[in-house]
Amino acid sequence: MKITVTFAAACILLPTAAQADDGIRQFLAGRAEHDVQVARSIFDWAEVGYQEVKSSALLQKELATAGFKVEAGVAGMPTAFVANWGKGEPVIGILAEFD
């Protein structure tokens, strides 16, 4: 299975999976403080559209640390990136944006 996902999308999907797996719940609880700090940093920076340099760099670093292969600067936009994990099929793709 190959998964293309962003950090924000992972935060949305994992709680659903956690309903079926206490191990995932424990994993998420163990990193909750860190994830809140990441979210607060992005909120505090409040970067304007297409200039989310710090936010994009932080999310790319978080995904790379989690084992994703990160491709930065996609679609001709320096802040856009794709993060991939796994191989094969099915391929799951998720788009996330700052608003």
C-alpha positions in Angstrom: 0.0 0.0 0.0 1.3 3.5 -0.9 0.0 6.5 1.0 0.3 10.1 -0.1 -0.7 12.3 2.8 0.0 15.5 4.6 0.4 16.0 8.3 -3.0 17.7 8.7 -4.8 14.9 6.9 -3.0 12.3 9.0 -4.4 14.0 12.1 -7.9 13.7 10.7 -7.6 10.1 9.6 -5.8 8.5 12.6 -8.5 9.2 15.2 -11.0 7.2 13.1 -8.5 4.3 12.9 -8.0 4.7 16.7 -11.6 3.7 17.3 -10.5 0.2 16.3 -7.1 0.0 17.8 -6.1 1.0 21.4 -2.4 1.0 20.3 -3.1 3.9 17.9 -5.0 5.7 20.7 -2.0 5.3 23.0 0.4 6.4 20.2 -1.6 9.6 19.6 -2.0 10.4 23.3 1.7 10.0 23.7 2.4 12.7 21.0 -0.5 15.0 21.7 1.5 17.7 23.4 4.0 17.7 20.4 1.2 17.9 17.9 -0.5 20.7 19.7 2.8 22.7 19.7 3.1 22.1 15.9 -0.4 23.4 15.4 0.2 26.4 17.6 3.3 27.3 15.8 1.5 27.3 12.5 -1.3 29.4 13.9 1.1 31.9 15.6 3.0 32.4 12.4 -0.2 33.2 10.4 1.7 33.3 7.1 -0.2 34.7 4.1 -1.1 32.6 1.1 1.7 31.2 -1.0 4.2 32.5 1.6 3.8 29.7 4.2 7.6 29.2 4.3 7.9 28.4 8.0 4.7 26.3 8.2 5.6 24.3 5.1 9.1 23.6 6.4 7.8 22.5 9.8 5.2 20.1 8.2 7.9 18.7 5.8 10.2 18.1 8.7 7.5 16.4 10.8 6.6 14.1 7.9 10.2 13.3 7.1 10.8 12.5 10.8 7.8 10.1 10.6 9.4 8.3 7.7 7.7 9.9 4.7 9.6 10.7 1.6 9.1 14.4 1.1 9.3 16.2 -2.3 9.4 19.9 -1.8 8.6 22.7 -4.3 6.1 20.9 -6.4 3.8 22.5 -9.0 6.2 25.4 -9.2 5.3 26.6 -5.7 8.2 26.7 -3.2 5.8 26.0 -0.3 4.0 23.1 -1.9 5.1 19.5 -1.2 4.1 15.9 -1.6 4.8 13.3 1.1 4.8 9.6 0.3 5.0 6.5 2.5 4.8 2.9 1.4 4.6 1.2 -2.0 2.2 -0.7 -4.1 -1.6 -0.3 -4.2 -4.0 1.0 -3.3 -2.7 4.5 -3.4 -4.5 7.0 -1.1 -4.1 10.7 -1.8 -5.1 13.6 0.4 -4.9 17.3 -0.3 -4.7 19.8 2.6 -4.5 23.6 2.4 -4.0 26.5 4.8 -7.0 28.8 5.0 
